[in-house]
């Protein structure tokens, strides 16, 4: 009877940062329309090539479908997706359209796997970056492409055939659980090749809403979530890519609604704007210094 009263449980920690870690002018339909216009106004001299790279299951192909869905204004599944431990994408696939991607080529390639003899062969990356690989090439995990492949090898690629931006796609959840060392080794090898050729890089963190219940409830909380912030900072450190070039997004593959949402679209459009600006900048940089090429 006279025992001590139990102390009330402390309140749960606040899931939000004091101020948004990424600021945007607004989070409404008008801003979504502005982003669409800005992307369409990015008009390089020729269509740059944007290559997506990432582990199996990270959501590379789902990111492609999300971008195509945003662009077309309705859900689409142009890219093959899957949830197994093997890459659904096996060939060098190209995606473009008559809207947001009208001035760009978005390319998906085989996913990285843990085994050195499975998934995307890192040795193929240099060939991709330099423009040696033609459309339709089927990746061979155990043997990279060589000049002997007369069907899909390009002997003397022009600058327009090269890669103008590399987009690393990673599941945001592994930023908290840890990326398997085998993936890290492969990604660092790719990073080395990308840096040597001075190709711009962007990092996409998919499934970011799974990190935070408040983001699941309302996508406008994306840039206020502590969990998302932590994932972005960790990704920046692991991949040695500036925070400004790391974009958390949510794709559409697990969305029950048949409609697309402007709230979900804004992070995707922010990422696409940066990617297309970088790709155009790569071309502009060569044009400005054409005497040295």
C-alpha positions as a Markdown table, in Angstrom:
| # | Residue | x | y | z |
|---|---|---|---|---|
| 1 | Unk | 0.0 | 0.0 | 0.0 |
| 2 | Unk | 2.3 | 3.0 | 0.6 |
| 3 | Unk | 4.6 | 2.0 | -2.2 |
| 4 | Unk | 6.3 | 4.5 | -4.5 |
| 5 | Unk | 4.3 | 5.7 | -7.4 |
| 6 | Unk | 5.8 | 4.6 | -10.6 |
| 7 | Unk | 7.3 | 7.3 | -12.8 |
| 8 | Unk | 5.4 | 8.1 | -16.0 |
| 9 | Unk | 7.2 | 6.8 | -19.1 |
| 10 | Unk | 9.2 | 9.5 | -20.9 |
| 11 | Unk | 7.6 | 10.8 | -24.0 |
| 12 | Unk | 8.9 | 9.1 | -27.2 |
| 13 | Unk | 11.7 | 11.0 | -28.9 |
| 14 | Unk | 10.6 | 13.6 | -31.5 |
| 15 | Unk | 10.9 | 12.0 | -35.0 |
| 16 | Unk | 11.6 | 15.4 | -36.6 |
| 17 | Unk | 14.6 | 17.7 | -36.9 |
| 18 | Unk | 14.2 | 21.2 | -35.5 |
| 19 | Unk | 14.4 | 22.6 | -39.1 |
| 20 | Unk | 14.2 | 20.7 | -42.4 |
| 21 | Unk | 17.5 | 19.3 | -43.4 |
| 22 | Unk | 16.6 | 20.1 | -47.0 |
| 23 | Unk | 14.7 | 23.2 | -47.8 |
| 24 | Unk | 12.4 | 23.7 | -50.8 |
| 25 | Unk | 10.3 | 26.7 | -51.7 |
| 26 | Unk | 7.0 | 24.8 | -51.1 |
| 27 | Unk | 5.5 | 21.4 | -51.0 |
| 28 | Unk | 2.4 | 21.7 | -53.1 |
| 29 | Unk | 1.1 | 21.1 | -56.6 |
| 30 | Unk | 2.3 | 24.4 | -57.9 |
| 31 | Unk | 5.9 | 23.5 | -56.9 |
| 32 | Unk | 5.5 | 20.1 | -58.5 |
| 33 | Unk | 4.4 | 21.8 | -61.8 |
| 34 | Unk | 7.4 | 24.2 | -61.5 |
| 35 | Unk | 9.8 | 21.2 | -61.2 |
| 36 | Unk | 8.2 | 19.6 | -64.3 |
| 37 | Unk | 8.7 | 22.8 | -66.3 |
| 38 | Unk | 12.3 | 23.3 | -65.1 |
| 39 | Unk | 13.2 | 19.7 | -66.2 |
| 40 | Unk | 11.6 | 20.1 | -69.6 |
| 41 | Unk | 13.6 | 23.4 | -70.1 |
| 42 | Unk | 16.9 | 21.5 | -69.6 |
| 43 | Unk | 17.8 | 21.0 | -73.2 |
| 44 | Unk | 21.4 | 19.8 | -73.9 |
| 45 | Unk | 22.9 | 19.8 | -77.4 |
| 46 | Unk | 22.2 | 16.0 | -77.7 |
| 47 | Unk | 20.6 | 13.4 | -75.5 |
| 48 | Unk | 22.9 | 12.6 | -72.6 |
| 49 | Unk | 23.1 | 9.0 | -71.3 |
| 50 | Unk | 22.3 | 8.5 | -67.6 |
| 51 | Unk | 23.2 | 5.1 | -66.2 |
| 52 | Unk | 21.7 | 3.5 | -63.1 |
| 53 | Unk | 23.8 | 1.2 | -60.9 |
| 54 | Unk | 23.0 | -0.6 | -57.7 |
| 55 | Unk | 22.6 | -3.8 | -55.8 |
| 56 | Unk | 19.9 | -6.3 | -56.7 |
| 57 | Unk | 16.6 | -5.4 | -54.9 |
| 58 | Unk | 17.6 | -1.8 | -54.3 |
| 59 | Unk | 14.9 | -0.5 | -56.5 |
| 60 | Unk | 16.7 | 0.5 | -59.7 |
| 61 | Unk | 14.0 | -0.6 | -62.1 |
| 62 | Unk | 11.3 | 0.6 | -59.7 |
| 63 | Unk | 13.0 | 4.0 | -59.8 |
| 64 | Unk | 12.8 | 3.9 | -63.6 |
| 65 | Unk | 9.1 | 3.1 | -63.4 |
| 66 | Unk | 8.5 | 5.8 | -60.9 |
| 67 | Unk | 10.2 | 8.4 | -63.1 |
| 68 | Unk | 8.2 | 7.2 | -66.2 |
| 69 | Unk | 5.0 | 7.2 | -64.1 |
| 70 | Unk | 5.6 | 10.8 | -63.0 |
| 71 | Unk | 6.5 | 11.8 | -66.6 |
| 72 | Unk | 3.4 | 10.2 | -68.2 |
| 73 | Unk | 1.0 | 11.2 | -65.4 |
| 74 | Unk | -0.1 | 7.6 | -64.6 |
| 75 | Unk | 1.4 | 4.4 | -63.3 |
| 76 | Unk | 3.6 | 2.4 | -65.7 |
| 77 | Unk | 5.8 | -0.6 | -65.5 |
| 78 | Unk | 8.1 | -0.3 | -68.5 |
| 79 | Unk | 11.1 | -1.7 | -66.6 |
| 80 | Unk | 11.2 | -5.2 | -65.3 |
| 81 | Unk | 11.1 | -5.4 | -61.5 |
| 82 | Unk | 11.4 | -8.2 | -59.0 |
| 83 | Unk | 12.1 | -9.0 | -55.3 |
| 84 | Unk | 14.3 | -12.0 | -55.6 |
| 85 | Unk | 18.1 | -12.2 | -55.0 |
| 86 | Unk | 18.8 | -12.3 | -58.7 |
| 87 | Unk | 18.8 | -9.3 | -61.1 |
| 88 | Unk | 15.6 | -8.9 | -63.1 |
| 89 | Unk | 17.4 | -6.7 | -65.5 |
| 90 | Unk | 19.9 | -8.6 | -67.6 |
| 91 | Unk | 20.4 | -6.3 | -70.6 |
| 92 | Unk | 21.5 | -2.8 | -71.3 |
| 93 | Unk | 18.0 | -1.2 | -71.5 |
| 94 | Unk | 17.2 | 2.3 | -72.6 |
| 95 | Unk | 14.2 | 4.5 | -71.5 |
| 96 | Unk | 13.0 | 7.8 | -72.8 |
| 97 | Unk | 9.7 | 9.4 | -73.6 |
| 98 | Unk | 8.1 | 12.5 | -75.0 |
| 99 | Unk | 7.9 | 14.4 | -71.7 |
| 100 | Unk | 10.3 | 14.7 | -68.9 |
| 101 | Unk | 12.9 | 12.3 | -70.5 |
| 102 | Unk | 12.5 | 13.7 | -74.0 |
| 103 | Unk | 16.0 | 15.2 | -74.0 |
| 104 | Unk | 17.7 | 12.3 | -72.1 |
| 105 | Unk | 18.4 | 8.6 | -72.2 |
| 106 | Unk | 17.9 | 6.8 | -68.9 |
| 107 | Unk | 19.6 | 3.4 | -68.9 |
| 108 | Unk | 19.2 | 0.5 | -66.5 |
| 109 | Unk | 21.8 | -2.3 | -66.2 |
| 110 | Unk | 22.2 | -5.6 | -64.3 |
| 111 | Unk | 22.1 | -5.3 | -60.5 |
| 112 | Unk | 25.1 | -5.9 | -58.3 |
| 113 | Unk | 25.2 | -9.2 | -56.4 |
| 114 | Unk | 27.3 | -10.3 | -53.4 |
| 115 | Unk | 29.2 | -13.0 | -55.3 |
| 116 | Unk | 32.1 | -11.9 | -57.5 |
| 117 | Unk | 30.8 | -14.2 | -60.2 |
| 118 | Unk | 27.2 | -13.1 | -60.1 |
| 119 | Unk | 25.3 | -10.0 | -61.1 |
| 120 | Unk | 26.8 | -6.9 | -62.9 |
| 121 | Unk | 30.4 | -7.5 | -63.9 |
| 122 | Unk | 32.3 | -4.4 | -62.6 |
| 123 | Unk | 34.7 | -4.7 | -65.5 |
| 124 | Unk | 31.8 | -3.7 | -67.8 |
| 125 | Unk | 31.5 | -0.3 | -66.1 |
| 126 | Unk | 34.5 | 1.2 | -67.9 |
| 127 | Unk | 33.1 | 0.1 | -71.2 |
| 128 | Unk | 29.8 | 1.6 | -70.4 |
| 129 | Unk | 31.3 | 4.9 | -69.3 |
| 130 | Unk | 33.4 | 5.2 | -72.4 |
| 131 | Unk | 30.5 | 4.4 | -74.7 |
| 132 | Unk | 31.7 | 1.0 | -76.1 |
| 133 | Unk | 28.5 | -0.9 | -75.3 |
| 134 | Unk | 25.6 | -0.7 | -77.7 |
| 135 | Unk | 21.9 | -1.1 | -77.1 |
| 136 | Unk | 20.6 | -4.5 | -76.2 |
| 137 | Unk | 23.8 | -6.0 | -74.9 |
| 138 | Unk | 23.1 | -8.9 | -72.5 |
| 139 | Unk | 25.4 | -8.7 | -69.5 |
| 140 | Unk | 27.5 | -11.8 | -68.6 |
| 141 | Unk | 28.4 | -11.9 | -64.9 |
| 142 | Unk | 31.4 | -14.1 | -65.5 |
| 143 | Unk | 32.8 | -12.4 | -68.6 |
| 144 | Unk | 32.8 | -8.7 | -69.4 |
| 145 | Unk | 32.3 | -7.5 | -73.0 |
| 146 | Unk | 35.3 | -7.4 | -75.3 |
| 147 | Unk | 36.0 | -5.9 | -78.8 |
| 148 | Unk | 35.4 | -9.4 | -80.2 |
| 149 | Unk | 31.7 | -8.9 | -79.6 |
| 150 | Unk | 31.1 | -7.4 | -83.0 |
| 151 | Unk | 27.3 | -7.0 | -82.4 |
| 152 | Unk | 27.4 | -4.9 | -79.2 |
| 153 | Unk | 30.9 | -3.5 | -79.1 |
| 154 | Unk | 31.5 | 0.1 | -80.4 |
| 155 | Unk | 35.1 | 0.5 | -81.5 |
| 156 | Unk | 35.4 | 4.3 | -81.6 |
| 157 | Unk | 32.6 | 5.8 | -79.5 |
| 158 | Unk | 31.9 | 9.5 | -79.8 |
| 159 | Unk | 31.4 | 11.7 | -76.7 |
| 160 | Unk | 27.6 | 11.5 | -77.3 |
| 161 | Unk | 27.8 | 7.7 | -76.8 |
| 162 | Unk | 29.5 | 8.0 | -73.4 |
| 163 | Unk | 27.9 | 8.1 | -70.0 |
| 164 | Unk | 27.2 | 11.6 | -68.8 |
| 165 | Unk | 25.8 | 10.9 | -65.3 |
| 166 | Unk | 25.9 | 7.8 | -63.0 |
| 167 | Unk | 23.1 | 7.3 | -60.6 |
| 168 | Unk | 23.8 | 5.0 | -57.7 |
| 169 | Unk | 20.5 | 3.5 | -56.4 |
| 170 | Unk | 20.5 | 2.0 | -52.9 |
| 171 | Unk | 17.8 | 0.8 | -50.5 |
| 172 | Unk | 17.6 | 3.5 | -47.7 |
| 173 | Unk | 17.1 | 0.8 | -45.1 |
| 174 | Unk | 20.6 | -0.6 | -45.5 |
| 175 | Unk | 22.0 | 2.7 | -44.3 |
| 176 | Unk | 20.8 | 1.6 | -40.9 |
| 177 | Unk | 21.3 | -2.1 | -41.1 |
| 178 | Unk | 24.6 | -1.9 | -42.9 |
| 179 | Unk | 25.7 | -2.6 | -46.5 |
| 180 | Unk | 27.2 | -6.0 | -47.1 |
| 181 | Unk | 31.0 | -5.7 | -47.6 |
| 182 | Unk | 30.8 | -7.4 | -51.0 |
| 183 | Unk | 28.5 | -4.7 | -52.3 |
| 184 | Unk | 30.7 | -2.0 | -50.8 |
| 185 | Unk | 33.8 | -3.4 | -52.6 |
| 186 | Unk | 32.0 | -3.5 | -56.0 |
| 187 | Unk | 30.6 | -0.1 | -55.6 |
| 188 | Unk | 34.0 | 1.4 | -54.7 |
| 189 | Unk | 35.5 | -0.2 | -57.8 |
| 190 | Unk | 32.8 | 1.5 | -59.9 |
| 191 | Unk | 33.3 | 4.8 | -58.0 |
| 192 | Unk | 37.0 | 4.7 | -58.9 |
| 193 | Unk | 36.2 | 4.3 | -62.6 |
| 194 | Unk | 33.5 | 7.0 | -62.5 |
| 195 | Unk | 35.8 | 9.5 | -60.7 |
| 196 | Unk | 38.7 | 8.8 | -63.1 |
| 197 | Unk | 36.5 | 9.8 | -66.1 |
| 198 | Unk | 35.0 | 12.7 | -64.2 |
| 199 | Unk | 31.4 | 11.6 | -64.6 |
| 200 | Unk | 28.9 | 13.3 | -62.3 |
| 201 | Unk | 27.3 | 11.2 | -59.6 |
| 202 | Unk | 24.0 | 11.2 | -57.8 |
| 203 | Unk | 22.8 | 8.8 | -55.1 |
| 204 | Unk | 19.2 | 7.7 | -54.8 |
| 205 | Unk | 17.9 | 6.2 | -51.5 |
| 206 | Unk | 14.8 | 4.3 | -52.4 |
| 207 | Unk | 12.0 | 3.2 | -50.0 |
| 208 | Unk | 12.9 | 6.1 | -47.7 |
| 209 | Unk | 9.4 | 6.2 | -46.3 |
| 210 | Unk | 9.9 | 2.8 | -44.6 |
| 211 | Unk | 12.5 | 4.4 | -42.3 |
| 212 | Unk | 9.9 | 6.6 | -40.6 |
| 213 | Unk | 6.3 | 6.1 | -39.8 |
| 214 | Unk | 5.6 | 9.9 | -40.1 |
| 215 | Unk | 6.9 | 9.9 | -43.6 |
| 216 | Unk | 4.7 | 6.9 | -44.4 |
| 217 | Unk | 1.7 | 8.9 | -43.1 |
| 218 | Unk | 2.7 | 12.1 | -45.0 |
| 219 | Unk | 5.4 | 12.4 | -47.6 |
| 220 | Unk | 5.9 | 16.1 | -46.9 |
| 221 | Unk | 7.7 | 15.0 | -43.7 |
| 222 | Unk | 10.5 | 13.5 | -45.8 |
| 223 | Unk | 13.0 | 16.4 | -45.2 |
| 224 | Unk | 12.1 | 16.7 | -41.5 |
| 225 | Unk | 12.6 | 13.1 | -40.5 |
| 226 | Unk | 15.5 | 12.3 | -38.3 |
| 227 | Unk | 15.7 | 8.7 | -39.5 |
| 228 | Unk | 15.8 | 9.9 | -43.2 |
| 229 | Unk | 18.4 | 12.5 | -42.3 |
| 230 | Unk | 20.6 | 9.9 | -40.6 |
| 231 | Unk | 20.4 | 7.6 | -43.7 |
| 232 | Unk | 21.3 | 10.5 | -46.0 |
| 233 | Unk | 24.4 | 11.4 | -43.9 |
| 234 | Unk | 25.5 | 7.8 | -43.7 |
| 235 | Unk | 25.1 | 7.3 | -47.4 |
| 236 | Unk | 27.1 | 10.5 | -48.1 |
| 237 | Unk | 29.9 | 9.2 | -46.0 |
| 238 | Unk | 29.9 | 5.6 | -47.3 |
| 239 | Unk | 29.7 | 6.6 | -51.0 |
| 240 | Unk | 31.8 | 9.8 | -50.6 |
| 241 | Unk | 29.0 | 11.8 | -52.4 |
| 242 | Unk | 28.0 | 15.2 | -51.1 |
| 243 | Unk | 24.7 | 15.3 | -49.1 |
| 244 | Unk | 23.4 | 17.8 | -51.7 |
| 245 | Unk | 23.6 | 15.0 | -54.3 |
| 246 | Unk | 21.8 | 12.4 | -52.1 |
| 247 | Unk | 18.1 | 12.1 | -52.7 |
| 248 | Unk | 15.7 | 10.0 | -50.6 |
| 249 | Unk | 12.6 | 8.9 | -52.6 |
| 250 | Unk | 9.7 | 6.6 | -52.5 |
| 251 | Unk | 8.8 | 4.6 | -55.6 |
| 252 | Unk | 5.4 | 3.5 | -56.6 |
| 253 | Unk | 5.8 | -0.3 | -56.7 |
| 254 | Unk | 4.3 | -0.8 | -53.2 |
| 255 | Unk | 1.6 | 1.8 | -53.4 |
| 256 | Unk | -1.9 | 0.4 | -53.3 |
| 257 | Unk | -3.5 | 3.5 | -55.1 |
| 258 | Unk | -3.8 | 3.3 | -58.8 |
| 259 | Unk | -3.1 | 7.1 | -59.0 |
| 260 | Unk | 0.1 | 9.0 | -58.8 |
| 261 | Unk | 0.6 | 11.6 | -56.0 |
| 262 | Unk | 2.1 | 15.0 | -56.3 |
| 263 | Unk | 3.4 | 14.6 | -52.7 |
| 264 | Unk | 5.3 | 11.5 | -53.7 |
| 265 | Unk | 6.4 | 13.1 | -57.0 |
| 266 | Unk | 8.3 | 16.0 | -55.6 |
| 267 | Unk | 11.3 | 14.1 | -54.2 |
| 268 | Unk | 11.4 | 12.1 | -57.4 |
| 269 | Unk | 11.3 | 15.3 | -59.5 |
| 270 | Unk | 14.0 | 17.0 | -57.3 |
| 271 | Unk | 16.3 | 14.0 | -58.0 |
| 272 | Unk | 15.5 | 14.0 | -61.7 |
| 273 | Unk | 16.2 | 17.7 | -62.0 |
| 274 | Unk | 19.6 | 17.3 | -60.4 |
| 275 | Unk | 20.4 | 14.3 | -62.5 |
| 276 | Unk | 19.5 | 16.0 | -65.8 |
| 277 | Unk | 21.3 | 19.2 | -64.8 |
| 278 | Unk | 24.5 | 17.2 | -64.1 |
| 279 | Unk | 24.2 | 15.3 | -67.4 |
| 280 | Unk | 23.7 | 18.5 | -69.3 |
| 281 | Unk | 26.6 | 20.1 | -67.4 |
| 282 | Unk | 28.9 | 17.3 | -68.5 |
| 283 | Unk | 28.1 | 18.0 | -72.1 |
| 284 | Unk | 28.3 | 21.8 | -71.7 |
| 285 | Unk | 31.7 | 21.4 | -70.1 |
| 286 | Unk | 33.1 | 19.5 | -73.1 |
| 287 | Unk | 31.6 | 22.0 | -75.5 |
| 288 | Unk | 33.2 | 24.8 | -73.7 |
| 289 | Unk | 36.6 | 23.1 | -73.7 |
| 290 | Unk | 36.3 | 21.4 | -77.1 |
| 291 | Unk | 39.8 | 22.4 | -78.1 |
| 292 | Unk | 41.3 | 20.1 | -75.4 |
| 293 | Unk | 39.3 | 17.0 | -76.5 |
